[in-house]
Amino acid sequence: MSRLWRVVVIMAVAAWTGSAWTQSFPSRPMRILVPSPAGSSPDIRARQIGQKLSEALGQPVIVENRPGANGLIAARETARSAPDGHTMFLALINNAIGDAIKPDPCCRLNQELLPVSRFTMTALVMVVHPSTQVGSVKEFLAKARAEPNKLTYASAGTGSIAQLVGEWVKSEGKVQVLEVPYKGVNAELPDLVGGQVLTAYVVPQVVLAAIRSGKLRALAVTSPSRLAILPDVPTMAEAGLPVEALVWNGIFVPAGTPRPAIQVLHRELVKAFNAPDVKSQVENTGSSVAGDTPEEFSAFVTSESAKWSKVVREAGIRAE
């Protein structure tokens, strides 16, 4: 048998094997591990796409909540699962930030966990209490320079996206603003509306009503372009600060998962992400659907790691 013929045979066998494997996948119930509680936004998103996957692939898709340790509990369980495509992980930006602050070799994104596709992206909006008497980022920075540490900003603690954005704003603006840590995401909202804490960086949907009623004032959004639901609010870049941050989530699988399984999951996930009912619900909350390829998602995660590692290093943030 000639060398060329051997190559042709090997390629044909590989193609047949991949095709046969794809036709038999999935062969049993699947699951999506979510690093947040039932009823949370990531949980709702996982259940939306889980139902779509189940309908498309003919197997039940079970959403299992594994909150805790800033996403590590769910990530660790996923990484230890059989790498056959039947276990997925809805990773959050918290996981990428965790990799920047204190990477755990059990379950790093792009290493022990392989990307399939990014799902949603959401900008943060910088809001202030009206008592600050500032109406723009420029005025906020001027006030912060004139009165160091008098202005406060809320975070969800060490390693939270709110803390990193708050510290990034301080660094770029060369100002001192006092951090007020809370025990959970959005736990600061009552104090924010009440004026006990003066600034926050939050997703639009949780403060939209307060902005429209005048209880809070929106100064800027952290996206590359303005948001359709807040068209009059400038981006951070437009406001003079090169601060860009998106809250995102996406599906990962254990390293070693066969390429054909990843291809099947990617194909059906993108269909689920872009289903009219899912996409419209996402966009109505001020978010957008990504649906990128595994390669694009991997490159995005790499860029996120570099960005947040720089912020963490310059702000002197350390894991608790």
N, C-alpha and C positions, 0 to 999 in steps of 0.2 A: 504494500500500500504506500503510495507516494505521500510525502509530507503534506502537500496541499490537500490531498484527499482526507488525511487524518484530521487536519484542522476543520475541514467541512463537516466531518462526522461528529467531532467534539462539539462544534457550535450547534449542530442540529439536535444532538442529545441534550445539550444545556437548554436549548429553547423549548424542547418537548418537556423536560423536567420542570422548568419554570412554569410552563403553561398548565401542566397537570397539577402542580402544587397550588397555583392560583385558583384553579377550579375547585379544589377541595378546601380552600380557606374562606371563611373561618369554619372550623369543624365542631365548635362547641360555644357555649355562652361566652361573651366578652365582658370586660369591665373597664370603667374609666375611674381612676383614682383622683379625687379632688382634694387639695390641701386646705379646704375651708369648710365651714359648717353647712348643714342642710339649710336651704333658704337664702344663702348668700348669692351674690351675683355670679361668681364662678360656678356654683352648684347649679343655678338655673341654666346657665349656658351649657354646661355638660349634659344636663337632661334634655335640652333642646336637640343637641346633635346626637345624643345617644339614641333617641327615638328614631331619628332619620337613618342612622346607621343600621339599626335593627331592621327597619323596613327594607333597606337596600340589600343587606347581607343575609337576611333570613335567620339570624340568631339573636337571642336576647342580649341587650347591652345594659349592664347593671352599673349604676353610678354608686361608688362607695366613698364616703366622706372620711378623710384622714387628716383633720386639722391638727395644728401644733408644730412647734419648733421651726416656725417661719417657712413651712413648706417641706421641711426635711423628712418628716414622718412618711408622707405620701411618696416622696421621691425615693426614699430608701426602699420602701416596699416594692415599688415599680422596678427598680434596678435589680432587685433580688428575684423577680418573677421570671418564669420561663420566657426566653426571648423568641416567642413564636407569633407575635402580633395580637394575641388575645388579651393582653394587659396594656392599657394606655394610661398616660399621666397627663392631666391638664395642668401644665406648669404655669406659674404666674411670674410676673416681673420680680417678685420677692426671691424666687429661686436664683435668678441671675444676679441680683444684688448680694444674696448670700454667698454665691460663688466669688464675688468681688471682695467681700469682707473676710470671710473665713471658709474657703472651699472645703467641702467634705469629700474625700476620695471615694466614698460609697456611691455618690450619685450626682456627679457634675453634669450640667447641660453640655451637650456636644461631645461628651466622653462616655460616661457610663449610661447616659440617656441620649438617644438619638432623636433628632427633630423629624417630625412628619409634616406639620403645617401650622402656621400661626393662625389664630382665630380672630380675636378682636383687638383693637387698639383704641385707647381712650386718652385724650389729653387731660391735663389738670388745669383748673382755673385758680388763679391767685385772687383770693377775696380778702377784703378788710372790713372791719366794723366801721360804720359811718362816724363813730366818735373819733376816729383817727384824723378826720378832716383832710384826708388825701384822696385825690381823684385819679391819680395816675401812678405808674411805677416811678417816674421821675420825681414826683412829689413824695412818694414813700421813701425813696432813697435819701432825699434831701432832709426829711424829718428824722430818719434814722441816723444820719451823720450829725445832725444838730443835737440829738438826744440819744446817745449810745445806750443800747439795752433797755430803753424805755418801751419800744415797740416789742411785741411778743409774737411768736408764731407757734402753731400747734403741730405736733408730730405724733405718729403712732409708735414712737420709741426708736431705739437704735436699729439702723438698717432699713427703716421704713422709707418708702419713696418720698413721703412728705419731708422727712428729715433731710434726705439727700438734696432735694430741690431747695429746701430752705437754706441749707448750708451753701449750696451752689450760688444762690442769689446773694447771700452775704459775701461770698468770695469775689464774685464778679462786680458787685456794687461797692465793695470795700466798706462795708457797714457792719455794725454790731446789732443784732436782733436776738432777743432772748428766746431760746427754745423752751416750750412747755410740752413735755411728753405725756401722752395719754396711753391707756392700756390697749386700745384697739382702734382700727380704722373707723373713722367717722364718730368716734366717741366724744370728740371735741365740739360737735355741732351745737349742743345746747349752750355751752359756754361761749362759743363763737357768736351766736345770735344775741346772747345776753351781754356781750362786750367784756367778758372776763378774760378772754384771749383775743388778740386783735387781728391776727392774720392766719390764713390757712391755705393749703394747696390741696384741693379736693377735686373729685370727678364732678362734672357739671350737673348730673342728674340729681345729686343730693342737695344742691344749693340753688338750683334754678328758680324755684318758687321764692326763696328768700331774696335773691337778686332782683327778681321782677317786682317784688313788693317793697323794695328799698331797705330791707332789714340788713342786707349785706351789699357791698359794692365790689364789682368785678373789675380788676385792674388789667389782667392779661391772661392769655392761655399759653400753655407750654407746647403747643403743636406747631408744625412747620407753617400752617396756614390757619386762617380764622375758621371758627366753627359756625355751621349753618344755624345752630340754635342760639348762638351769641354773636351775631354778625358785626356788632358794633364794638366788640372787645378785641383789642389788638393782640397780636402774638407777642411773646417776650422779646423776640428779635426786633419787632417793630417798635417796642417800648424801649429798646436800647440795651437789652441784656441777651447775650448768646446762650440762653438756657432753653434746652429742648428736651422734653421728657414725655414718654407715652407709657401709660399703664397697659400692659398687654398680657395675653395668655395664648397658649398653643399646646398642641398634642405632641408628646414624646413617647418613645417605646424603649425597652431595654436594649442596650448594646448587644449585637449579635442577632437581632431580629432579621430574618431573611429579606432581601431586597424586594422580592415579589409581594410579600405581606405589606411592606411599607408603601409600595406602589398602589395596592388595592385600598389601603386605608387612606392614602392621600387623595385618590380619585373620589372616594365616597365622602370624605370629610369636606372637600371643597364644594361638592354638590350640596352637602348639608349646610355649610356656612352661607351659601348663596341662595338657599331656598327662600322664596319671597317672604314667608312669615317670619323666618329667623332674621333675615337681613333687615327687614323693615323695623323689627323690634329693636335690633341693635342700633340702627341709625336714629331711631326716635329718642334714644337716651344720650345722643351726642357721640356715640362711638362709630367705628367703621370696621368692615370685614377685610381681612388681609387675604387669606387663602393662598399663601405663597408655596413654592416648591420646597422639598426638604433642603435642597442646596441653598436657596434664598433664605430660608429660615435659619439655617446654620450660620450663614454670613451675618445675618441680623443679630443673632445671639452673640457672636464674636465681637461685633461692634458695640453692643450693649455692655459686654464685660469690660472692654477697654474704656468706655466712657465712664462707667460707674467706679471702676478701679481708680481712675484719675481723681474723681470727686472725693472718694473715700480717703485717698492718700492725702490730698490737699487739705481736706477738712479735719484730718487726724481722727477719723472715726474708727473705733475698734470694737470687735465683738465683745458682748458682755459675758 
